[in-house]
Amino acid sequence: MPQFEVAAWQALFVPKNTPPEIVLKLNGVLVKALDDGHTRRRLMDLGSGIPVKSDRSPEALQSLVESEVACWRRVFRATSH
């Protein structure tokens, strides 16, 4: 498929009805961990990329997931015929 790019990514997910304050608290802890120098170096040594802060919110993850679902839906439909 022309102009098709595949990238691996990881995320922290919680059950759908998790209270917003818990989601925000977990996100805050994760952002803090990703800003820690030792953690960053270790992740980079393992070949991981670290998203910029603006891409580390629950809303940014939701947008990424929706984009990935739409992309892969097109791939599956294109190859299932």
N, CA, C and O atoms as CSV, one atom per row, in Angstrom:
chain,resi,resn,atom,element,x,y,z
A,1,MET,N,N,0.851,-1.171,0.000
A,1,MET,CA,C,0.000,0.000,0.000
A,1,MET,C,C,0.899,1.237,0.000
A,1,MET,O,O,1.768,1.377,0.861
A,2,PRO,N,N,0.692,2.115,-0.946
A,2,PRO,CA,C,1.543,3.307,-1.028
A,2,PRO,C,C,1.400,4.192,0.217
A,2,PRO,O,O,0.323,4.331,0.796
A,3,GLN,N,N,2.511,4.769,0.588
A,3,GLN,CA,C,2.575,5.710,1.706
A,3,GLN,C,C,2.055,5.103,3.005
A,3,GLN,O,O,1.443,5.796,3.817
A,4,PHE,N,N,2.295,3.826,3.197
A,4,PHE,CA,C,1.839,3.158,4.416
A,4,PHE,C,C,3.013,3.010,5.360
A,4,PHE,O,O,4.078,2.538,4.963
A,5,GLU,N,N,2.828,3.405,6.596
A,5,GLU,CA,C,3.888,3.350,7.590
A,5,GLU,C,C,3.381,2.602,8.826
A,5,GLU,O,O,2.257,2.819,9.277
A,6,VAL,N,N,4.215,1.731,9.358
A,6,VAL,CA,C,3.859,0.980,10.557
A,6,VAL,C,C,4.826,1.359,11.667
A,6,VAL,O,O,6.039,1.401,11.458
A,7,ALA,N,N,4.288,1.632,12.836
A,7,ALA,CA,C,5.115,1.941,13.994
A,7,ALA,C,C,4.537,1.240,15.219
A,7,ALA,O,O,3.320,1.142,15.376
A,8,ALA,N,N,5.407,0.765,16.064
A,8,ALA,CA,C,4.969,0.159,17.320
A,8,ALA,C,C,4.882,1.251,18.384
A,8,ALA,O,O,5.665,2.201,18.380
A,9,TRP,N,N,3.939,1.105,19.275
A,9,TRP,CA,C,3.825,2.041,20.385
A,9,TRP,C,C,3.232,1.312,21.587
A,9,TRP,O,O,2.604,0.263,21.444
A,10,GLN,N,N,3.437,1.875,22.755
A,10,GLN,CA,C,2.908,1.318,23.987
A,10,GLN,C,C,2.086,2.391,24.685
A,10,GLN,O,O,2.324,3.588,24.525
A,11,ALA,N,N,1.114,1.932,25.462
A,11,ALA,CA,C,0.286,2.863,26.213
A,11,ALA,C,C,-0.229,2.176,27.461
A,11,ALA,O,O,-0.243,0.949,27.551
A,12,LEU,N,N,-0.642,2.962,28.401
A,12,LEU,CA,C,-1.263,2.469,29.618
A,12,LEU,C,C,-2.767,2.665,29.468
A,12,LEU,O,O,-3.240,3.784,29.266
A,13,PHE,N,N,-3.518,1.562,29.569
A,13,PHE,CA,C,-4.971,1.622,29.456
A,13,PHE,C,C,-5.600,1.232,30.790
A,13,PHE,O,O,-5.033,0.453,31.557
A,14,VAL,N,N,-6.765,1.781,31.047
A,14,VAL,CA,C,-7.544,1.441,32.244
A,14,VAL,C,C,-8.956,1.071,31.801
A,14,VAL,O,O,-9.345,1.379,30.675
A,15,PRO,N,N,-9.723,0.420,32.658
A,15,PRO,CA,C,-11.100,0.095,32.284
A,15,PRO,C,C,-11.901,1.349,31.914
A,15,PRO,O,O,-11.636,2.440,32.418
A,16,LYS,N,N,-12.865,1.175,31.041
A,16,LYS,CA,C,-13.645,2.285,30.487
A,16,LYS,C,C,-14.252,3.208,31.546
A,16,LYS,O,O,-14.253,4.424,31.358
A,17,ASN,N,N,-14.752,2.680,32.622
A,17,ASN,CA,C,-15.444,3.503,33.623
A,17,ASN,C,C,-14.554,3.953,34.772
A,17,ASN,O,O,-15.055,4.296,35.843
A,18,THR,N,N,-13.249,3.957,34.565
A,18,THR,CA,C,-12.336,4.444,35.596
A,18,THR,C,C,-12.616,5.928,35.837
A,18,THR,O,O,-12.711,6.698,34.881
A,19,PRO,N,N,-12.750,6.335,37.091
A,19,PRO,CA,C,-13.031,7.748,37.382
A,19,PRO,C,C,-11.954,8.669,36.782
A,19,PRO,O,O,-10.765,8.352,36.811
A,20,PRO,N,N,-12.394,9.809,36.240
A,20,PRO,CA,C,-11.445,10.742,35.606
A,20,PRO,C,C,-10.294,11.151,36.514
A,20,PRO,O,O,-9.171,11.321,36.039
A,21,GLU,N,N,-10.548,11.310,37.806
A,21,GLU,CA,C,-9.463,11.730,38.707
A,21,GLU,C,C,-8.383,10.651,38.813
A,21,GLU,O,O,-7.206,10.965,38.996
A,22,ILE,N,N,-8.780,9.388,38.700
A,22,ILE,CA,C,-7.799,8.296,38.721
A,22,ILE,C,C,-6.999,8.298,37.419
A,22,ILE,O,O,-5.781,8.116,37.431
A,23,VAL,N,N,-7.691,8.504,36.296
A,23,VAL,CA,C,-7.008,8.569,34.995
A,23,VAL,C,C,-5.977,9.690,35.010
A,23,VAL,O,O,-4.838,9.495,34.585
A,24,LEU,N,N,-6.369,10.854,35.496
A,24,LEU,CA,C,-5.446,11.996,35.535
A,24,LEU,C,C,-4.274,11.741,36.479
A,24,LEU,O,O,-3.143,12.130,36.187
A,25,LYS,N,N,-4.540,11.092,37.602
A,25,LYS,CA,C,-3.456,10.791,38.541
A,25,LYS,C,C,-2.457,9.815,37.915
A,25,LYS,O,O,-1.246,10.025,37.996
A,26,LEU,N,N,-2.966,8.749,37.292
A,26,LEU,CA,C,-2.082,7.798,36.619
A,26,LEU,C,C,-1.298,8.465,35.499
A,26,LEU,O,O,-0.106,8.208,35.328
A,27,ASN,N,N,-1.967,9.320,34.741
A,27,ASN,CA,C,-1.284,10.029,33.661
A,27,ASN,C,C,-0.181,10.923,34.219
A,27,ASN,O,O,0.909,10.991,33.651
A,28,GLY,N,N,-0.453,11.603,35.317
A,28,GLY,CA,C,0.557,12.461,35.928
A,28,GLY,C,C,1.782,11.688,36.372
A,28,GLY,O,O,2.911,12.144,36.188
A,29,VAL,N,N,1.564,10.521,36.954
A,29,VAL,CA,C,2.677,9.679,37.397
A,29,VAL,C,C,3.470,9.188,36.190
A,29,VAL,O,O,4.701,9.161,36.220
A,30,LEU,N,N,2.769,8.800,35.134
A,30,LEU,CA,C,3.450,8.331,33.927
A,30,LEU,C,C,4.275,9.450,33.285
A,30,LEU,O,O,5.420,9.232,32.889
A,31,VAL,N,N,3.696,10.635,33.185
A,31,VAL,CA,C,4.424,11.775,32.613
A,31,VAL,C,C,5.666,12.072,33.446
A,31,VAL,O,O,6.737,12.335,32.899
A,32,LYS,N,N,5.523,12.031,34.761
A,32,LYS,CA,C,6.671,12.277,35.647
A,32,LYS,C,C,7.756,11.221,35.406
A,32,LYS,O,O,8.940,11.552,35.336
A,33,ALA,N,N,7.357,9.963,35.280
A,33,ALA,CA,C,8.330,8.895,35.025
A,33,ALA,C,C,9.034,9.107,33.692
A,33,ALA,O,O,10.242,8.899,33.584
A,34,LEU,N,N,8.279,9.523,32.676
A,34,LEU,CA,C,8.888,9.740,31.362
A,34,LEU,C,C,9.816,10.949,31.345
A,34,LEU,O,O,10.661,11.070,30.458
A,35,ASP,N,N,9.665,11.838,32.315
A,35,ASP,CA,C,10.555,12.994,32.422
A,35,ASP,C,C,11.798,12.700,33.258
A,35,ASP,O,O,12.742,13.491,33.268
A,36,ASP,N,N,11.802,11.575,33.952
A,36,ASP,CA,C,12.948,11.187,34.768
A,36,ASP,C,C,14.121,10.813,33.858
A,36,ASP,O,O,13.965,10.002,32.945
A,37,GLY,N,N,15.274,11.393,34.102
A,37,GLY,CA,C,16.449,11.171,33.255
A,37,GLY,C,C,16.848,9.713,33.128
A,37,GLY,O,O,17.121,9.241,32.025
A,38,HIS,N,N,16.885,8.990,34.245
A,38,HIS,CA,C,17.264,7.573,34.211
A,38,HIS,C,C,16.264,6.763,33.384
A,38,HIS,O,O,16.654,5.931,32.565
A,39,THR,N,N,14.989,7.012,33.602
A,39,THR,CA,C,13.945,6.291,32.856
A,39,THR,C,C,14.043,6.600,31.370
A,39,THR,O,O,13.956,5.700,30.534
A,40,ARG,N,N,14.221,7.859,31.049
A,40,ARG,CA,C,14.338,8.259,29.639
A,40,ARG,C,C,15.516,7.567,28.960
A,40,ARG,O,O,15.382,7.023,27.864
A,41,ARG,N,N,16.666,7.594,29.623
A,41,ARG,CA,C,17.861,6.958,29.050
A,41,ARG,C,C,17.631,5.467,28.838
A,41,ARG,O,O,17.993,4.921,27.796
A,42,ARG,N,N,17.032,4.811,29.823
A,42,ARG,CA,C,16.796,3.363,29.715
A,42,ARG,C,C,15.849,3.062,28.561
A,42,ARG,O,O,16.105,2.150,27.775
A,43,LEU,N,N,14.766,3.813,28.451
A,43,LEU,CA,C,13.823,3.603,27.347
A,43,LEU,C,C,14.490,3.861,26.002
A,43,LEU,O,O,14.277,3.114,25.047
A,44,MET,N,N,15.287,4.904,25.925
A,44,MET,CA,C,15.981,5.214,24.677
A,44,MET,C,C,16.995,4.117,24.348
A,44,MET,O,O,17.146,3.750,23.183
A,45,ASP,N,N,17.694,3.588,25.365
A,45,ASP,CA,C,18.639,2.483,25.148
A,45,ASP,C,C,17.926,1.247,24.604
A,45,ASP,O,O,18.516,0.463,23.861
A,46,LEU,N,N,16.673,1.077,24.970
A,46,LEU,CA,C,15.885,-0.056,24.492
A,46,LEU,C,C,15.264,0.193,23.122
A,46,LEU,O,O,14.586,-0.675,22.571
A,47,GLY,N,N,15.501,1.382,22.578
A,47,GLY,CA,C,14.986,1.700,21.251
A,47,GLY,C,C,13.634,2.375,21.241
A,47,GLY,O,O,13.020,2.526,20.185
A,48,SER,N,N,13.167,2.778,22.397
A,48,SER,CA,C,11.865,3.453,22.476
A,48,SER,C,C,12.006,4.932,22.176
A,48,SER,O,O,13.044,5.544,22.425
A,49,GLY,N,N,10.954,5.478,21.643
A,49,GLY,CA,C,10.853,6.916,21.503
A,49,GLY,C,C,9.977,7.433,22.627
A,49,GLY,O,O,9.123,6.701,23.128
A,50,ILE,N,N,10.165,8.656,23.026
A,50,ILE,CA,C,9.356,9.235,24.090
A,50,ILE,C,C,8.588,10.411,23.501
A,50,ILE,O,O,9.186,11.357,22.989
A,51,PRO,N,N,7.263,10.349,23.575
A,51,PRO,CA,C,6.479,11.429,22.977
A,51,PRO,C,C,6.693,12.757,23.701
A,51,PRO,O,O,7.001,12.791,24.892
A,52,VAL,N,N,6.527,13.833,22.965
A,52,VAL,CA,C,6.588,15.157,23.580
A,52,VAL,C,C,5.433,15.279,24.567
A,52,VAL,O,O,4.442,14.557,24.458
A,53,LYS,N,N,5.557,16.182,25.521
A,53,LYS,CA,C,4.553,16.304,26.587
A,53,LYS,C,C,3.138,16.485,26.051
A,53,LYS,O,O,2.187,15.944,26.617
A,54,SER,N,N,2.993,17.226,24.987
A,54,SER,CA,C,1.637,17.472,24.466
A,54,SER,C,C,0.992,16.201,23.929
A,54,SER,O,O,-0.222,16.157,23.735
A,55,ASP,N,N,1.795,15.163,23.686
A,55,ASP,CA,C,1.263,13.893,23.186
A,55,ASP,C,C,1.145,12.841,24.282
A,55,ASP,O,O,1.010,11.653,23.987
A,56,ARG,N,N,1.194,13.263,25.540
A,56,ARG,CA,C,1.144,12.316,26.652
A,56,ARG,C,C,-0.139,12.406,27.476
A,56,ARG,O,O,-0.174,11.919,28.606
A,57,SER,N,N,-1.169,13.004,26.946
A,57,SER,CA,C,-2.426,13.164,27.684
A,57,SER,C,C,-3.407,12.053,27.327
A,57,SER,O,O,-3.251,11.398,26.296
A,58,PRO,N,N,-4.408,11.836,28.164
A,58,PRO,CA,C,-5.451,10.873,27.811
A,58,PRO,C,C,-6.125,11.219,26.479
A,58,PRO,O,O,-6.471,10.326,25.705
A,59,GLU,N,N,-6.308,12.497,26.218
A,59,GLU,CA,C,-6.935,12.918,24.962
A,59,GLU,C,C,-6.043,12.601,23.765
A,59,GLU,O,O,-6.530,12.191,22.711
A,60,ALA,N,N,-4.744,12.791,23.930
A,60,ALA,CA,C,-3.811,12.470,22.840
A,60,ALA,C,C,-3.811,10.971,22.567
A,60,ALA,O,O,-3.754,10.550,21.412
A,61,LEU,N,N,-3.874,10.165,23.625
A,61,LEU,CA,C,-3.931,8.715,23.435
A,61,LEU,C,C,-5.217,8.321,22.731
A,61,LEU,O,O,-5.196,7.484,21.829
A,62,GLN,N,N,-6.334,8.914,23.130
A,62,GLN,CA,C,-7.610,8.622,22.473
A,62,GLN,C,C,-7.529,8.935,20.985
A,62,GLN,O,O,-8.007,8.161,20.156
A,63,SER,N,N,-6.930,10.059,20.650
A,63,SER,CA,C,-6.776,10.454,19.249
A,63,SER,C,C,-5.889,9.460,18.502
A,63,SER,O,O,-6.191,9.088,17.368
A,64,LEU,N,N,-4.801,9.030,19.131
A,64,LEU,CA,C,-3.909,8.053,18.510
A,64,LEU,C,C,-4.632,6.736,18.259
A,64,LEU,O,O,-4.528,6.164,17.174
A,65,VAL,N,N,-5.358,6.258,19.251
A,65,VAL,CA,C,-6.077,4.991,19.102
A,65,VAL,C,C,-7.101,5.089,17.980
A,65,VAL,O,O,-7.201,4.180,17.156
A,66,GLU,N,N,-7.860,6.173,17.936
A,66,GLU,CA,C,-8.852,6.347,16.872
A,66,GLU,C,C,-8.188,6.372,15.500
A,66,GLU,O,O,-8.704,5.792,14.545
A,67,SER,N,N,-7.051,7.041,15.404
A,67,SER,CA,C,-6.311,7.101,14.144
A,67,SER,C,C,-5.806,5.720,13.729
A,67,SER,O,O,-5.900,5.345,12.560
A,68,GLU,N,N,-5.275,4.973,14.681
A,68,GLU,CA,C,-4.768,3.631,14.395
A,68,GLU,C,C,-5.902,2.688,13.973
A,68,GLU,O,O,-5.744,1.908,13.033
A,69,VAL,N,N,-7.026,2.759,14.655
A,69,VAL,CA,C,-8.168,1.910,14.300
A,69,VAL,C,C,-8.624,2.214,12.878
A,69,VAL,O,O,-8.878,1.299,12.093
A,70,ALA,N,N,-8.727,3.495,12.549
A,70,ALA,CA,C,-9.149,3.877,11.195
A,70,ALA,C,C,-8.152,3.383,10.154
A,70,ALA,O,O,-8.546,2.872,9.106
A,71,CYS,N,N,-6.878,3.534,10.436
A,71,CYS,CA,C,-5.840,3.093,9.504
A,71,CYS,C,C,-5.906,1.593,9.279
A,71,CYS,O,O,-5.943,1.137,8.136
A,72,TRP,N,N,-5.921,0.825,10.355
A,72,TRP,CA,C,-5.909,-0.632,10.237
A,72,TRP,C,C,-7.224,-1.166,9.679
A,72,TRP,O,O,-7.243,-2.212,9.032
A,73,ARG,N,N,-8.304,-0.465,9.923
A,73,ARG,CA,C,-9.581,-0.871,9.324
A,73,ARG,C,C,-9.467,-0.826,7.795
A,73,ARG,O,O,-9.931,-1.731,7.102
A,74,ARG,N,N,-8.849,0.231,7.286
A,74,ARG,CA,C,-8.656,0.342,5.828
A,74,ARG,C,C,-7.783,-0.799,5.313
A,74,ARG,O,O,-8.071,-1.373,4.263
A,75,VAL,N,N,-6.727,-1.130,6.039
A,75,VAL,CA,C,-5.824,-2.206,5.615
A,75,VAL,C,C,-6.577,-3.534,5.595
A,75,VAL,O,O,-6.485,-4.277,4.618
A,76,PHE,N,N,-7.305,-3.836,6.637
A,76,PHE,CA,C,-8.031,-5.107,6.699
A,76,PHE,C,C,-9.079,-5.200,5.600
A,76,PHE,O,O,-9.255,-6.248,4.979
A,77,ARG,N,N,-9.764,-4.102,5.372
A,77,ARG,CA,C,-10.775,-4.124,4.300
A,77,ARG,C,C,-10.131,-4.289,2.931
A,77,ARG,O,O,-10.667,-4.988,2.071
A,78,ALA,N,N,-9.004,-3.658,2.728
A,78,ALA,CA,C,-8.327,-3.734,1.436
A,78,ALA,C,C,-7.765,-5.131,1.174
A,78,ALA,O,O,-7.655,-5.549,0.022
A,79,THR,N,N,-7.414,-5.845,2.222
A,79,THR,CA,C,-6.795,-7.158,2.030
A,79,THR,C,C,-7.744,-8.320,2.226
A,79,THR,O,O,-7.344,-9.470,2.043
A,80,SER,N,N,-8.990,-8.057,2.592
A,80,SER,CA,C,-9.907,-9.158,2.878
A,80,SER,C,C,-10.740,-9.557,1.657
A,80,SER,O,O,-11.604,-10.428,1.762
A,81,HIS,N,N,-10.502,-8.956,0.547
A,81,HIS,CA,C,-11.291,-9.297,-0.648
A,81,HIS,C,C,-10.538,-10.224,-1.558
A,81,HIS,O,O,-11.051,-10.612,-2.608
